[in-house]
Amino acid sequence: MEDRLRGLHTTLTTSIIGPTPSSYFEDAQVKVQALLRPSEAGNVPVQQSSNESTVNGVVIGLLSSFGSALLIAFIFLIVYFFRYTSSGRILLDRIGRPGEYDDEQAYAREEAEALEEMDDLQRTEYLRAKAFIQANPPDSLPTDISLSQYLAIQEKGVSAWEFEPELEIANCFVEGRTEIEFYDSECSVLSNLPLPKQNEVYYWEAKIYDKPETSLISIGVATKPYPLFRLPGWHKYSVAYVSNGQRRYNQPFHGPSYGPLYVQGDVIGVGYRPRTGTLFFTRNGKKLEDVAHGLKSQNLFPAVGANGPCTVHVNFGQSGFVFIEANVKKWGLAPMTGSLAPPPPYGSEQGSILLEAGREGAQSNQGHYPDTRHGRTRSGNFRHHPPTSPGPVRSPTDISLAHLTHIPTNEDPGESSGAADTPSAGLTTQAGLGVHDPSNPPPEYTSPLPSNSGSPRGSSDSERTPMIRRKSTPPPIPSYSDAVAEDRARERREIQRERDQEDGASDSNSS
């Protein structure tokens, strides 16, 4: 076809004659293949090198991060080792409780060395305390604040805390709840209530009121039960700041140096953070470093101990603290005053019936009892208020004396069975109150003596005025001997009358 086109000599043909699209396409394809061959040949090592660099970067990053973690862990172990160890022995059984031996063999060696250095008395006291702890493990008794103790805190405030000395030991004396006086032997005393755990910080202070140089004082906290014949900080679980500058945390043998020595006149403070279980001390208003962490599960009691004569006054918050931060933030154990109101007062201001009933003339001064629910009316049978439960219906004649038979004094009491045949037996019972002649009261009845005119019973306006009032004093009741003598005289008169009648009858017959 190309040959035919070439044979046509026209202007149009000559103007458009050229390579066909297929030839252009083939040439372009050849050129593209030629260009692609060297680029593809060089791209293979480029891709391989990029993949290798990515892998190397990841490996280097992992190694660097792992090495950094190892370095940080190594530094942490070094700091931890030097902070909580002594003489190369680990004194930790777990992270939260420093001060205890992790290795039982190391503890046994330390105990054996310490027992060799102790005298007989110290060795006996240590073995006694060890046996006490084995028989009474720490926190073996329920020491949580009970409902009654909580109500006492609400009512008394910080005054609910006080120190309770052991009566069996009797080596210390507590005066005024918080003033402790120690004698010449080792003794400790704990408070009656533990430190609360509701607030952020709780704080209390102890002032060294009197301390000889030979006495050793230990101030801190401890759990119950605790051997009170040992100082705080010597056994589980207790922490203390000792007057020789050491700190003791469950350590009966040797204590590391902690702070300066404290003497007479110094004020030692103890702070506790319940959320973290951190315990710290202060001396004369300056905070020292923390001594323990993780004491969150134990109930800690303020504890003070000494091995010689001294006097310590404790401030739980009833007065201002020397530590300014605790004083401003009110870190005391409880408010100074309780929130519950005292019971209502009783006395003359409240109209106490019990107090006024014993005073002479109290009724005449007031005229009536205020709010008396058991006072009686002048009728003597009805109260101011109706009874709570309905009782039997009673009439005003229940106190009548008509059922008592009146026996005249001129008759023989032994002849009462025949009283119906005698003229005196014609007495009829009277209805109503049955009041008899005041001069002849019924037998076995004694009229009350008249009251003084100035007494409440003598006043006609008083509620307690008797309903029956006699105008004159009744005659005295004859005694038994007088009644017998009167009976005998009556018998003699009757015998004499019979004899006179017989004599008169005989005289009439004779005439």
C-alpha positions in Angstrom: 0.0 0.0 0.0 2.9 2.2 0.7 4.2 1.6 -2.8 0.9 2.6 -4.3 0.9 5.8 -2.3 4.4 6.6 -3.4 3.3 6.2 -7.0 0.6 8.9 -6.7 2.2 12.3 -7.4 -0.2 14.7 -6.1 0.2 17.8 -3.9 -1.9 16.4 -1.2 0.0 13.2 -1.2 3.3 14.8 -1.0 2.2 17.0 1.7 1.0 14.3 4.0 3.2 11.4 3.1 5.2 10.2 6.1 5.6 7.3 8.5 2.5 5.5 9.4 1.2 5.4 13.0 2.3 1.8 13.4 5.8 2.7 12.6 5.7 5.6 15.1 4.4 3.3 17.6 7.0 0.7 17.0 9.8 3.3 17.2 8.4 4.7 20.4 8.1 1.3 21.9 11.7 0.5 21.0 12.9 3.8 22.5 10.9 3.3 25.7 12.3 -0.2 26.1 15.7 1.1 25.6 15.2 3.7 28.3 13.5 1.3 30.7 16.2 -1.4 30.6 19.0 0.6 32.3 16.5 2.1 34.9 15.2 -1.3 35.9 18.6 -2.7 36.2 19.6 0.1 38.6 16.4 0.1 40.7 16.9 -3.4 42.2 19.8 -2.5 44.4 18.1 0.8 45.4 15.0 -1.1 46.7 17.2 -3.6 48.5 19.3 -0.9 50.2 16.1 1.0 51.4 14.7 -2.2 53.0 17.9 -2.9 54.7 18.1 0.6 56.1 14.6 0.4 57.5 15.3 -2.9 59.3 18.5 -1.5 60.7 16.7 1.6 62.0 14.1 -0.5 63.8 16.7 -2.7 65.4 18.8 0.3 66.5 15.7 1.9 68.0 14.8 -1.2 69.9 18.3 -1.7 71.2 18.6 1.9 72.3 15.2 1.8 74.1 16.1 -1.5 75.8 19.5 -0.2 76.8 17.9 3.0 78.2 15.5 0.9 80.3 18.3 -1.3 81.6 20.3 1.8 82.5 17.3 3.3 84.4 16.6 0.0 86.2 20.3 -0.3 87.1 20.4 3.2 88.6 17.1 2.6 90.5 18.5 -0.6 92.0 21.7 1.2 93.1 19.7 4.0 94.8 17.3 1.5 96.3 20.2 -0.6 97.6 22.0 2.2 99.3 18.8 3.7 100.7 17.3 0.7 102.3 20.2 -1.6 103.2 22.8 -1.5 105.9 26.2 -3.3 105.8 25.2 -5.2 102.7 22.2 -6.9 104.3 18.8 -6.4 102.7 16.3 -5.2 105.3 13.2 -5.6 103.2 10.8 -8.5 102.9 8.6 -6.5 100.4 8.6 -3.0 98.9 5.9 -1.6 101.2 7.5 -2.6 104.5 11.1 -1.4 104.8 13.1 -2.3 108.0 12.5 -6.0 108.0 15.0 -8.7 107.1 14.4 -10.5 103.8 16.9 -13.2 104.5 16.1 -15.2 107.6 19.6 -16.4 107.8 20.9 -12.9 107.9 18.4 -12.0 110.6 19.4 -15.1 112.6 23.1 -14.0 112.4 22.2 -10.5 113.4 20.1 -11.8 116.3 22.9 -14.0 117.5 25.4 -11.2 117.4 23.1 -8.9 119.2 22.3 -11.5 121.9 26.0 -11.9 122.6 26.3 -8.2 123.2 23.3 -8.0 125.5 23.3 -8.5 129.2 21.0 -10.9 131.0 18.3 -8.4 131.6 18.2 -7.1 128.0 18.3 -10.7 126.7 15.4 -11.7 128.9 13.3 -8.7 127.8 14.0 -9.3 124.1 13.1 -13.0 124.4 10.0 -12.0 126.3 8.9 -9.6 123.6 9.6 -12.1 120.9 7.4 -14.7 122.6 4.7 -12.0 123.1 4.7 -11.2 119.4 4.5 -14.9 118.4 1.5 -15.4 120.8 -0.1 -12.1 119.8 0.6 -11.3 116.1 0.2 -7.7 115.0 -3.3 -6.6 114.0 -4.7 -9.8 115.5 -7.3 -7.8 117.5 -10.1 -5.7 115.9 -8.9 -2.2 116.3 -11.1 -0.3 113.8 -13.1 2.6 115.2 -16.4 1.3 116.4 -19.8 3.1 116.3 -19.6 4.0 120.0 -16.1 5.4 119.6 -17.2 7.4 116.5 -20.1 8.9 118.4 -17.7 9.7 121.3 -15.4 11.5 118.8 -18.4 13.4 117.4 -19.4 14.4 120.9 -16.0 15.1 122.5 -13.9 16.1 119.5 -10.2 15.7 120.0 -10.7 15.1 123.7 -11.8 11.5 122.9 -8.1 10.6 122.5 -6.2 9.7 125.6 -3.3 7.5 126.7 -4.1 4.2 128.5 -1.2 2.9 130.6 -0.9 -0.8 131.3 -1.9 -1.4 134.9 0.2 -4.6 135.1 3.4 -2.7 134.2 2.8 0.4 136.3 6.0 2.1 135.1 4.3 5.2 133.9 1.5 7.5 135.0 -1.0 9.4 132.8 -2.5 12.6 134.1 -5.0 14.8 132.3 -5.4 12.3 129.4 -2.2 13.3 127.6 0.5 14.2 130.2 2.7 11.1 130.6 5.3 10.6 133.4 7.7 7.7 133.1 9.7 6.1 135.9 13.0 4.3 136.2 12.2 1.3 133.9 11.4 0.7 130.3 7.7 1.3 129.4 5.5 2.4 126.5 2.0 3.7 126.4 -0.5 3.8 123.5 -3.6 5.9 122.9 -7.1 4.4 123.2 -8.1 5.3 119.6 -6.1 4.8 116.3 -5.3 7.5 113.8 -8.2 8.2 111.5 -8.0 7.7 107.8 -10.6 10.1 106.3 -8.5 13.3 105.9 -5.3 13.9 103.8 -2.9 14.2 106.8 -3.1 13.6 110.5 -0.6 15.2 112.9 0.2 15.3 116.6 3.1 16.6 118.7 4.9 15.6 121.9 6.8 18.1 124.0 9.7 16.9 126.1 8.8 18.6 129.4 11.4 16.9 131.5 14.3 14.6 130.4 17.5 13.7 132.1 20.5 12.9 129.9 20.4 9.2 130.9 16.8 8.7 129.8 16.0 7.5 126.2 12.7 8.5 124.7 11.0 7.0 121.7 8.1 8.7 120.0 6.1 7.3 117.1 3.3 4.9 116.2 2.6 1.3 116.8 -0.1 -1.3 116.2 -2.1 -3.3 118.8 -1.3 -5.6 120.4 2.2 -4.4 121.2 4.6 -5.4 124.1 4.3 -2.3 126.2 7.4 -3.2 128.2 9.5 -2.4 125.1 10.0 0.9 123.3 8.1 1.9 120.1 10.0 1.0 117.0 11.6 -2.1 118.3 9.1 -4.7 117.2 6.3 -5.2 114.6 4.7 -3.0 113.6 6.0 0.2 114.9 8.0 3.3 113.8 9.7 5.7 116.1 12.1 8.6 116.3 14.5 8.1 119.2 16.0 10.8 121.3 19.5 9.6 120.3 18.8 10.7 116.7 18.1 7.2 115.3 14.9 5.9 113.7 13.6 2.5 114.5 11.3 0.6 112.2 10.7 -2.9 113.5 14.4 -3.0 114.4 15.3 -4.3 117.8 19.1 -4.3 117.3 20.5 -1.3 115.6 18.9 1.8 114.1 20.2 4.0 111.3 20.9 7.7 112.0 17.9 9.8 111.1 17.9 13.3 112.6 19.4 15.5 115.3 19.1 14.5 119.0 16.3 16.0 120.9 16.5 17.0 124.5 14.4 18.7 127.2 12.2 21.5 125.7 12.1 20.1 122.2 8.8 19.4 120.4 8.6 16.2 118.2 5.8 15.9 115.7 4.5 12.8 114.0 2.6 13.1 110.7 0.7 10.4 108.8 -0.8 10.4 105.3 -3.4 7.6 105.1 -3.7 7.6 101.3 -0.1 6.7 100.7 0.7 5.3 104.1 3.6 7.7 104.5 5.0 8.6 108.0 7.2 11.6 108.7 8.5 13.4 111.8 9.2 17.0 112.7 11.5 18.6 115.2 10.8 22.0 116.6 8.5 22.9 113.7 11.0 21.7 110.9 9.9 18.7 108.8 12.3 15.8 108.5 12.4 13.2 105.7 9.8 10.4 105.4 10.6 7.3 107.3 8.1 4.8 106.0 5.7 4.2 103.1 2.8 1.9 102.4 1.4 1.8 105.9 -2.2 1.9 104.6 -3.8 -1.3 105.9 -2.6 -1.1 109.6 -4.4 0.8 112.3 -1.6 3.0 113.9 -1.8 4.2 117.4 0.2 7.2 118.8 2.9 5.7 121.0 5.4 7.2 123.5 8.0 5.2 125.4 11.0 5.8 127.7 13.5 3.7 129.6 14.1 6.3 132.4 12.4 9.1 134.4 11.0 11.8 132.1 7.8 13.7 131.4 6.1 14.1 128.0 3.1 16.2 127.2 1.2 15.3 124.0 -0.9 17.6 121.9 -3.5 15.8 119.6 -4.9 19.1 118.4 -6.4 20.5 121.6 -4.0 23.5 121.2 -1.9 25.0 118.5 1.0 23.1 116.9 4.6 24.3 116.6 4.6 23.0 113.0 3.1 26.0 111.1 1.8 24.0 108.2 -0.1 21.6 110.4 -1.4 24.5 112.5 -2.7 26.4 109.4 -4.2 23.4 107.6 -5.6 22.0 110.9 -4.1 18.5 110.7 -5.2 17.6 114.2 -6.9 14.3 114.9 -10.3 15.9 115.4 -11.9 19.3 115.9 -11.2 20.9 119.3 -14.9 20.8 120.2 -17.5 18.2 119.5 -20.4 18.7 117.1 -23.1 17.2 119.3 -25.0 19.4 121.7 -24.9 18.6 125.5 -28.0 17.2 127.1 -30.7 19.7 128.1 -30.2 21.3 131.6 -32.5 20.4 134.5 -33.3 22.7 137.4 -35.6 25.5 138.4 -35.3 27.1 135.0 -37.0 24.1 133.4 -39.5 23.6 136.2 -38.1 20.3 137.5 -40.8 18.7 139.6 -38.2 16.4 141.4 -36.2 19.3 142.7 -39.1 21.5 143.7 -41.0 18.8 145.5 -38.4 18.6 148.2 -38.6 22.3 149.1 -40.8 23.5 151.8 -43.5 25.8 150.5 -42.7 25.3 146.9 -46.3 24.8 146.0 -47.5 27.9 147.8 -44.9 29.9 145.8 -45.9 28.6 142.4 -49.5 27.6 143.1 -49.3 24.6 140.8 -46.9 22.2 139.2 -45.9 23.1 135.7 -47.0 20.4 133.2 -47.8 17.7 135.7 -49.6 14.8 134.2 -50.2 12.9 137.4 -51.7 15.7 139.6 -55.0 15.0 141.2 -58.1 17.3 141.3 -60.1 18.2 144.3 -62.4 15.3 143.7 -59.5 13.0 144.3 -60.5 10.6 141.5 -59.7 12.3 138.2 -56.4 13.3 136.6 -55.7 16.3 134.4 -55.5 14.1 131.4 -57.5 10.9 130.6 -55.7 7.6 131.1 -54.1 5.9 128.1 -56.2 2.6 128.6 -59.8 2.5 129.7 -60.2 1.0 133.2 -63.3 -0.1 135.2 -65.9 2.5 135.7 -65.7 3.9 139.2 -68.2 5.9 141.0 -67.5 8.8 143.5 -68.7 6.5 146.3 -65.9 4.0 146.1 -64.3 5.5 149.2 -67.4 5.1 151.3 -67.0 3.8 154.8 -70.7 2.6 155.0 -69.7 -1.1 154.8 -68.0 -0.8 158.1 -70.3 -1.7 161.1 -70.2 0.9 163.8 -70.0 -0.7 167.3 -70.7 1.7 170.2 -68.1 2.0 172.9 -70.6 1.0 175.6 -71.2 -2.5 174.2 -69.1 -5.6 174.3 -67.2 -6.2 171.0 -67.5 -9.9 171.5 -71.4 -9.7 171.2 -71.4 -8.5 167.6 -73.2 -11.6 166.4 -76.2 -10.6 168.4 -76.1 -7.0 167.4 -79.2 -7.4 165.2 -81.4 -8.1 168.3 -80.2 -5.1 170.3 -81.6 -1.7 169.8 -78.2 -0.4 168.7 -78.3 -2.7 165.7 -81.0 -0.6 164.1 -78.4 1.6 162.5 -78.9 1.9 158.8 -76.2 2.3 156.2 -75.9 5.7 154.7 -75.4 6.4 151.0 -72.8 8.8 149.8 -69.5 9.2 151.5 -70.8 7.7 154.7 -69.2 10.2 157.1 -70.0 9.3 160.7 -70.0 11.5 163.8 -66.5 13.0 164.2 -66.6 12.2 167.9 -67.2 8.5 167.3 -65.0 7.2 164.5 -65.3 3.6 163.3 -62.9 1.0 164.7 -59.4 0.7 163.2 -59.7 4.1 161.7 -57.5 7.0 162.7 -58.2 10.5 161.6 -55.2 12.5 160.3 -53.9 15.2 162.6 -54.7 18.7 161.5 -52.1 20.4 159.4 -50.4 23.6 160.1 -51.9 26.7 158.7 -48.7 27.5 156.7 -48.4 24.1 155.1 -49.7 23.2 151.7 -52.3 20.9 153.2 -53.6 23.7 155.4 -54.3 26.0 152.6 -57.8 26.0 151.1 -56.5 27.1 147.7 -54.1 24.2 147.3 -54.7 21.3 145.1 -53.6 19.0 147.8 -56.1 20.2 150.5 -57.8 17.1 152.1 -61.5 16.8 151.3 -62.5 15.8 154.9 -61.4 18.4 157.5 -62.2 18.1 161.2 -63.1 21.2 163.2 -61.8 19.8 166.5 -59.3 17.3 167.7 -60.9 13.8 168.0 -60.9 12.0 171.4 -58.1 9.6 172.0 -58.7 5.9 171.2 -58.8 3.7 174.4 -56.0 1.2 174.9 -56.5 -2.5 175.2 -56.2 -2.5 179.0 -58.7 0.2 179.3 -61.2 -1.7 177.1 -60.7 -4.9 179.2 -61.2 -3.0 182.5 -64.3 -1.4 181.1 -65.7 -4.8 180.1 -65.0 -6.2 183.6 -66.7 -3.2 185.3 -69.7 -3.7 183.0 -69.9 -7.4 184.0 -69.7 -6.6 187.7 -72.5 -4.0 187.3 -74.7 -6.6 185.5 -74.0 -9.2 188.2 -74.8 -6.7 190.9 -78.0 -5.7 189.1 -79.0 -9.4 188.9 -78.4 -9.9 192.6 -80.4 -6.8 193.4 -83.3 -8.2 191.2 -83.1 -11.5 193.0 -83.0 -9.8 196.4 -86.1 -7.8 195.4 -87.9 -10.8 194.2 -87.2 -12.7 197.5 -88.4 -9.8 199.6 -91.6 -9.6 197.7 -92.2 -13.3 198.1 -91.6 -13.1 201.8 -94.0 -10.3 202.3 
